Each structure stands twice: as C-alpha cells, then as structure tokens.
C-alpha cells in the first residue's frame, strides 16, 4: 500500500490570496527529494489552510495531490547550468531595498515573500528593486531569527521562498511580464548553510522570454558576495482574454 501524508500550508504562507506561496511549496518538496539540485513544476494552485496529499513515491521524487486526486506539484532531481551576473554590493542592494519601500509604484501586500504588511517572522519581508544601469533586481535581506529551524539555519522552505518573488519582479520590470503571472517551475541548488540573522543579498535577472513564458535567474549570497543558493525560474503570464 502506498503511504500518503496529509499536509496543510499555513494560511499566512500565501502569495496571491488563498494560494500557497510557490517558493515555500517548492522548498517543502525539495526537502523531501533530498537531492542537491531539484526542479519543482507547478500544475495547479495549492490552497492554504486545507489539507493536500503528499504520497510516498519514487525515492528522490515528491509530489502534492489535491483532495480531488489531481496532481498539483511535482519535484525531481535535475541539474542547473546558469551563471549568475556579479553580485551587487551590499550598499547597492540596500539602496535598492530602500527604493522599493519608498516607491509609490510598489504594491503594498501581505505576500509571504515581499509583503511589507507581514510582521517580522511571519513573512520574509524581502524587498527587491532595480539596480540603476543594470538589468538586475536586488535586495538586502536580514532574515528574522523566527524564520529559522531548531538549528538556527534557514530551512529549504524559506531558502526557496527567497528565490521566488525577486525573479518575477525582474521579468516584470525588464521584460514586461504581465500582472497576475505565476511561477510555473523553480529549479534551485544550495551551496552553503544559511543561518538566520545574518546579512544576505538576493539578486535576480531576466534570461529569456518566449511569448507568455519568462525565464529568470535568482541568486542568494552572503553580504560579501559568496553564493549560498542559485535558482532558475519559469514564470508564465496569464492568457489574454
């Protein structure tokens, strides 16, 4: 008999209202895969506050199944072959975050990743903005210790969450990704431990666009520019009606 575990994404861990935050879901499945590099593909929206099924499948793979039996998300080992542009300086990333918080163009939301309405420890509070004269979004980020696990490290759910919103914003700002877009796939690898309470730089850049599909890169680095995690994401714009 195939064993199945029921899991529920907390209600505050959302991007769009009532929809589980993609990076968090991806990190949860990546943890269960156990591979160095994992690709997570989203098939349907994952709800918050309601149980979804996590079946015991092929070793190194993981998936989420809805209550109706439909496949929601699947994850599998893969490889990642992208080279990030140079990490912006801490000062440049700090200036970008200050610009994000000051800009009237920035939406004020309670998104788990980039929502300013999230209380510290209840969301990432990661605010990225464009670096002048570069096709790069950047943020200076000091994750709240309440985001850590029992060892003081940021768990995969938080690491992958930090690799989500900045990529979508890079596609929106530099390549015109339409509002309402979603993360269709996220591939990431982790290079070093990432303790909470330390200073980090997140930067994201556009890679490729084809129709409604936008591919972006995202990197999480230490304040000194040492790479902690690297990701490639596929964002898909909504269909035109």
C-alpha positions in Angstrom: 0.0 0.0 0.0 1.3 3.5 -0.9 1.5 5.6 2.2 0.2 9.1 1.9 0.8 12.1 4.3 -1.7 15.0 4.6 0.0 18.4 4.9 -1.6 21.8 5.2 0.1 25.1 4.2 -0.5 27.7 6.9 -2.9 30.4 5.8 -0.3 33.2 6.1 2.0 31.5 3.7 0.4 32.8 0.5 1.3 34.9 -2.5 -2.0 35.6 -4.2 -4.9 35.4 -1.8 -5.8 31.8 -0.7 -3.0 30.4 -2.9 0.1 28.9 -1.2 3.4 30.7 -1.8 5.2 28.8 -4.6 8.7 29.1 -3.2 7.6 27.7 0.1 5.8 24.7 -1.5 8.9 24.1 -3.7 11.2 24.1 -0.7 9.0 21.7 1.1 9.1 19.2 -1.8 12.8 19.8 -2.3 13.5 18.9 1.3 11.7 15.6 0.7 13.6 14.9 -2.5 16.9 15.2 -0.7 18.8 15.9 -4.0 21.5 18.6 -4.4 19.5 20.2 -7.2 15.7 19.9 -7.6 13.2 21.1 -10.2 9.7 21.7 -9.0 6.9 22.0 -11.5 3.5 23.6 -10.6 0.5 22.1 -12.3 -2.3 23.7 -10.3 -2.7 26.1 -7.5 -2.0 24.8 -4.0 -4.5 26.0 -1.4 -3.7 27.4 2.0 -5.4 26.2 5.2 -6.7 23.0 3.6 -5.1 19.5 3.5 -3.3 18.3 0.4 -1.8 14.8 0.0 1.9 14.0 -0.1 2.2 10.4 -1.3 5.3 8.3 -0.8 6.6 7.9 -4.3 9.8 7.1 -6.1 12.9 7.8 -4.0 14.3 11.3 -4.7 10.9 12.5 -6.0 8.0 14.2 -4.4 4.5 15.5 -5.3 1.4 17.1 -3.9 -2.0 15.8 -4.8 -5.3 17.7 -4.3 -8.3 16.3 -2.4 -9.9 15.5 -5.8 -6.9 13.4 -6.8 -5.4 15.9 -9.3 -1.7 16.5 -9.4 -0.8 19.9 -8.0 3.0 20.0 -7.9 5.8 17.5 -8.6 9.6 17.7 -7.9 12.5 15.7 -9.2 16.3 15.8 -9.2 17.9 17.7 -12.0 20.9 19.8 -12.9 21.3 23.6 -13.1 23.5 25.3 -15.6 23.3 29.0 -15.3 26.0 31.5 -14.4 24.8 34.5 -12.3 26.0 38.0 -13.0 28.2 39.6 -10.4 26.5 40.0 -7.0 25.7 43.7 -6.3 27.4 45.3 -3.4 25.7 45.4 0.0 25.3 49.2 -0.4 23.7 48.8 -3.9 21.3 46.1 -2.5 20.5 48.3 0.5 19.7 51.2 -1.8 17.5 49.0 -3.9 15.5 47.9 -0.9 15.1 51.5 0.3 13.9 52.4 -3.2 11.4 49.5 -3.1 10.0 50.6 0.2 9.8 54.3 -0.9 8.3 53.8 -4.3 4.6 54.7 -4.9 4.6 52.1 -7.7 5.2 49.2 -5.4 2.2 47.2 -4.3 1.6 47.0 -0.6 0.6 43.4 0.2 0.9 40.7 2.7 2.6 38.3 0.3 4.7 35.9 2.2 7.8 36.8 0.2 7.7 40.5 -0.5 4.7 41.8 1.5 5.5 44.8 3.7 2.3 44.1 5.7 3.8 40.8 7.0 5.1 41.1 10.6 8.7 40.2 11.1 9.0 36.4 11.4 5.6 36.0 9.8 6.9 36.6 6.3 10.3 37.1 4.6 10.0 40.9 4.2 12.4 40.7 1.2 12.0 43.9 -0.8 13.9 44.0 -4.2 14.1 46.8 -6.7 16.1 47.6 -9.8 19.8 48.4 -9.6 20.5 51.6 -11.7 22.2 50.9 -15.1 21.8 47.1 -14.7 19.2 44.6 -15.7 19.2 43.3 -12.1 16.7 43.4 -9.2 18.4 43.3 -5.8 17.6 43.3 -2.2 19.4 43.5 1.1 17.9 40.9 3.4 18.5 40.0 7.1 16.1 37.1 7.8 14.4 37.2 11.1 15.6 34.5 13.5 12.0 33.3 13.8 12.3 32.0 10.3 15.0 29.6 11.3 14.7 25.9 12.2 15.8 24.5 15.5 19.5 24.7 14.4 19.3 28.4 13.6 19.6 27.7 9.9 17.0 28.8 7.3 15.1 25.7 6.2 14.6 24.8 2.5 11.1 26.3 2.6 12.5 29.7 3.5 15.5 29.5 1.1 13.3 28.6 -1.8 10.8 31.3 -0.9 13.6 33.9 -1.1 14.3 32.7 -4.6 10.7 33.3 -5.8 9.4 36.9 -5.8 12.6 38.6 -7.0 12.6 36.6 -10.2 9.1 37.5 -11.1 9.8 41.2 -10.4 12.8 41.0 -12.7 10.7 39.7 -15.5 8.0 42.3 -14.9 10.4 45.3 -14.7 12.8 44.4 -17.5 10.7 42.2 -19.9 7.2 43.3 -19.3 5.8 40.2 -17.6 2.1 40.9 -17.1 0.5 41.2 -13.6 -1.2 38.0 -12.5 1.7 35.9 -13.6 2.6 32.7 -11.7 5.6 30.6 -11.0 5.3 27.6 -13.3 8.7 25.9 -12.4 11.5 26.6 -10.0 14.9 24.8 -10.0 17.4 25.5 -7.3 20.6 24.3 -5.7 22.1 25.1 -2.3 25.8 25.6 -1.8 26.3 26.5 1.8 24.4 26.8 5.1 22.4 29.9 5.5 21.9 31.0 9.2 19.1 33.3 10.1 20.0 36.8 11.4 22.9 37.2 9.0 23.0 39.7 6.1 22.3 38.5 2.6 22.0 39.9 -0.9 19.4 38.5 -3.3 19.6 39.5 -6.9 17.6 38.4 -10.0 17.9 38.9 -13.7 16.0 38.0 -16.9 17.3 35.2 -19.0 14.9 34.5 -21.8 11.4 35.4 -23.0 9.1 33.5 -25.4 5.5 34.6 -25.6 3.9 34.3 -22.2 6.9 32.4 -20.8 9.7 34.3 -18.9 12.8 32.5 -17.7 14.8 34.3 -14.9 17.8 33.6 -12.7 18.0 34.3 -8.9 20.9 34.1 -6.5 21.2 34.3 -2.7 24.6 35.4 -1.5 26.3 36.5 1.7 26.9 40.1 2.4 30.5 39.5 1.0 29.1 38.0 -2.3 29.7 34.3 -1.5 27.0 32.3 -3.3 24.6 30.4 -1.0 21.9 29.3 -3.4 21.2 29.6 -7.1 17.9 29.2 -9.0 16.2 29.4 -12.4 12.5 30.0 -12.6 9.9 29.9 -15.3 7.1 32.5 -14.9 4.0 32.4 -17.1 1.8 35.4 -17.8 -2.0 35.0 -17.8 -3.7 34.4 -21.1 -5.1 37.4 -22.8 -8.9 37.5 -23.0 
